[in-house]
Amino acid sequence: MDARRQDAPQPRPAARAGRAEVMRRMVLLLETAEVLEARARRCPDPAQAAVLLRRARQRRQQAAGLREGLPARVASAPLPTGRGWTASAVGQGGR
């Protein structure tokens, strides 16, 4: 085996996979919050709309908590938003 290859730092796939899973979960929570807010806007019952908005707020707080646990260079990146982003796309490393 080549000595240069032994000295090179080896990637840590478990750590990378863990970050990807956290990002996927974070995006899923944000997507769910969007759906809950949309349902609340359409809901004719004010009590039910309030429940949906509270649940959306909880999902956003959970996503923020996950973001705090990420390394600084990942956490400082803007959160993906909008219809083009999906949790499965983030888990695969793209859109």
C-alpha positions as CSV (number, residue, x, y, z in Angstrom):
1,M,0.0,0.0,0.0
2,D,1.2,3.5,-0.8
3,A,2.6,5.5,2.2
4,R,0.9,8.7,1.0
5,R,-2.5,7.0,1.1
6,Q,-1.9,5.9,4.7
7,D,-1.1,9.4,5.8
8,A,-4.2,11.0,4.2
9,P,-7.1,11.6,6.5
10,Q,-9.8,9.2,6.1
11,P,-13.4,10.4,5.6
12,R,-15.8,9.7,8.4
13,P,-18.9,8.4,6.6
14,A,-20.9,7.9,9.8
15,A,-20.5,11.5,10.8
16,R,-21.4,12.7,7.3
17,A,-24.4,10.3,7.2
18,G,-25.5,11.6,10.6
19,R,-25.4,15.2,9.4
20,A,-27.4,14.3,6.3
21,E,-30.0,12.6,8.4
22,V,-30.3,15.6,10.7
23,M,-30.6,17.9,7.7
24,R,-33.3,15.6,6.2
25,R,-35.2,15.6,9.5
26,M,-34.9,19.4,9.7
27,V,-36.3,19.9,6.2
28,L,-39.1,17.4,6.9
29,L,-40.1,19.4,10.0
30,L,-40.0,22.7,8.1
31,E,-42.1,21.2,5.2
32,T,-44.6,19.9,7.8
33,A,-44.8,23.3,9.4
34,E,-45.6,24.8,5.9
35,V,-48.4,22.3,5.3
36,L,-49.9,22.9,8.8
37,E,-49.9,26.6,8.3
38,A,-51.6,26.3,4.9
39,R,-54.2,24.1,6.4
40,A,-54.7,26.6,9.2
41,R,-55.3,29.4,6.6
42,R,-58.0,27.3,4.9
43,C,-59.7,26.1,8.2
44,P,-63.0,27.7,8.9
45,D,-62.9,26.8,12.6
46,P,-60.7,29.3,14.6
47,A,-60.0,26.8,17.3
48,Q,-58.8,24.2,14.9
49,A,-56.7,26.8,13.1
50,A,-55.1,27.8,16.4
51,V,-54.2,24.2,17.0
52,L,-52.7,23.8,13.5
53,L,-50.6,27.0,13.9
54,R,-49.4,25.8,17.3
55,R,-48.3,22.5,15.8
56,A,-46.5,24.4,13.0
57,R,-44.7,26.5,15.5
58,Q,-43.6,23.4,17.4
59,R,-42.2,21.9,14.2
60,R,-40.2,25.0,13.5
61,Q,-38.8,25.0,17.0
62,Q,-37.8,21.4,16.7
63,A,-36.0,22.2,13.4
64,A,-34.2,25.1,15.1
65,G,-33.1,22.8,17.9
66,L,-31.7,20.3,15.4
67,R,-29.9,23.2,13.6
68,E,-28.2,24.2,16.8
69,G,-26.7,20.7,17.1
70,L,-25.0,20.9,13.7
71,P,-21.4,22.0,13.2
72,A,-21.1,25.8,12.9
73,R,-20.3,25.8,9.1
74,V,-23.4,23.7,8.4
75,A,-25.7,25.6,10.9
76,S,-24.7,29.0,9.4
77,A,-26.0,28.0,6.0
78,P,-29.5,29.3,5.2
79,L,-32.3,26.9,5.8
80,P,-33.8,25.5,2.6
81,T,-37.3,26.8,2.0
82,G,-39.8,26.8,-0.7
83,R,-41.4,24.1,-2.8
84,G,-38.2,23.0,-4.6
85,W,-36.7,21.4,-1.5
86,T,-37.8,18.1,-0.1
87,A,-36.5,16.0,2.7
88,S,-35.6,13.2,0.4
89,A,-33.6,15.5,-1.8
90,V,-31.6,16.8,1.1
91,G,-30.9,13.3,2.3
92,Q,-29.5,12.6,-1.2
93,G,-27.3,15.7,-1.1
94,G,-29.2,17.7,-3.7
95,R,-32.5,19.1,-4.9
